[in-house]
Amino acid sequence: MTYKLKMFGGISGITGVLMLVISFCINPGPPPGASYEQLISFGQQYYAAILWGAWLQTIGPFLIIVFTFSLVFLSGAAQSLTGWMVFFGAGILMTVSLVEITLYFAVLFKDPPVNSLIGMNLIYAVQHLYFIIGAPAVFIPLGIVMRNSNILPKPFGWLAIAMGILFGILGIVFLLRLILPVWVTAIAGIQAFWWLASSIIVIIRAK
């Protein structure tokens, strides 16, 4: 049972990361602060890419959450407070992700005319939640769980905690900036390396 759970969780994690990478490659996103005309033009040019990217950004995080849950169960922390905090944080992160993805669909509606601008402003607002609570709520307790288990090498636990703290600090530092700088949102991509490396290690150790 443990072998199957490790393989299933690891494969889910790898697949989820690859889906996220593909989604960001096919949907580059409009330039920050784009005008109404620019948004309309972008929506027409990348219509299919936006929708497929939205689908990938829905299923990808879901599979990563499956991997996260498997790590908690494999570590034996499913009944501990820290384990439950991971579950709760994963729910927050998935909710933030789903709200942002829903707004991807919303910006494509042309009626009313200002819908695209409103949708983009809401996307910028939701992105703040990833740094303020979404990522920290998952990575900090997950890092603690990994430090107290042998599922992953100990440095992975510390790295997870460090990422959670880093994201939380960025959420505070840029709280007064309505639109997060591109480099800040790009930093969120470092989590993909953690998920990918962790998934691969779990699969290797399962064998």
TATA-V972373 format. One record per pair of residues at least 6 apart in sequence whose ideal C-beta (glycine too) atoms are under 8 Angstrom apart, sorted by the first residue. I is the first residue (numbers start at 0). GAP is how many residues later the second one is. If there is no record, write none. Layout:
i->{I:I}
gap->{GAP:GAP}
This chain:
i->{1:1:2:4:4:4:5:5:5:5:5:5:6:6:7:7:8:8:8:8:8:8:8:8:9:9:9:9:9:9:9:10:10:11:11:11:11:11:11:12:12:12:12:12:12:12:12:12:13:13:13:13:14:14:15:15:15:15:15:15:15:15:15:16:16:16:16:16:16:17:18:18:18:18:18:19:19:19:19:19:19:20:21:22:22:22:22:22:22:23:23:25:25:25:25:26:26:26:26:26:26:27:29:29:29:29:30:31:31:31:32:33:33:35:35:35:35:38:38:38:38:39:39:42:42:42:42:46:49:49:49:50:50:50:52:53:53:53:56:56:56:56:57:57:57:60:60:60:61:63:64:64:64:66:66:66:66:67:67:67:67:68:68:68:69:70:70:70:70:70:70:70:71:71:71:71:71:71:73:73:73:74:74:74:74:74:74:75:76:76:76:76:76:79:81:81:81:81:82:82:84:84:85:85:85:85:87:88:88:88:88:88:88:88:88:89:91:91:91:91:92:92:92:92:92:95:95:95:95:95:96:98:99:99:99:102:102:102:102:102:103:105:105:105:106:106:106:106:106:107:108:108:108:109:120:123:123:123:124:126:126:127:127:127:127:129:129:129:130:130:130:130:130:130:130:130:131:131:131:131:132:134:134:134:134:134:134:135:135:135:135:135:136:137:138:138:138:138:138:138:139:139:139:139:139:141:142:142:142:142:142:142:142:142:142:143:143:144:145:145:145:145:145:146:146:146:146:147:150:150:151:151:151:152:155:155:155:155:158:159:162:162:162:165:166:166:169:169:173:173:173}
gap->{72:204:203:65:68:69:64:68:196:197:199:200:196:199:58:62:57:58:60:61:62:65:190:193:57:60:189:190:192:193:196:188:192:51:52:54:55:58:187:50:51:53:54:182:183:185:186:189:182:185:186:189:45:48:43:44:45:46:47:48:50:51:179:43:47:175:178:179:182:42:37:38:40:41:44:36:37:40:41:44:172:171:34:29:30:31:33:34:37:29:165:23:26:27:30:19:22:23:25:26:27:18:8:9:12:90:7:92:147:150:146:8:86:77:78:80:81:68:77:78:81:70:76:7:64:65:73:61:54:57:58:53:54:57:51:47:50:51:40:43:44:47:39:40:43:32:33:36:32:131:25:28:29:128:131:132:135:18:22:70:74:17:18:21:132:71:74:75:80:81:127:131:6:11:14:15:70:73:75:77:128:8:70:71:73:74:76:73:6:9:68:71:72:65:59:62:63:66:58:62:52:56:52:55:56:59:49:45:47:48:49:50:51:52:53:48:41:42:45:46:37:41:42:44:45:30:33:34:37:38:37:27:23:26:27:16:17:19:20:23:19:9:13:16:8:9:12:13:16:8:6:7:10:6:57:54:55:56:53:53:58:43:46:47:52:37:41:58:36:37:39:40:43:49:53:57:36:39:40:43:38:28:29:32:33:53:56:28:29:31:32:35:27:26:21:22:24:25:28:52:20:21:24:25:28:18:13:14:15:16:17:18:19:20:21:13:17:12:6:8:10:11:14:7:10:11:14:9:51:54:46:49:50:48:38:41:42:45:35:34:27:28:31:21:20:21:14:17:6:7:10}
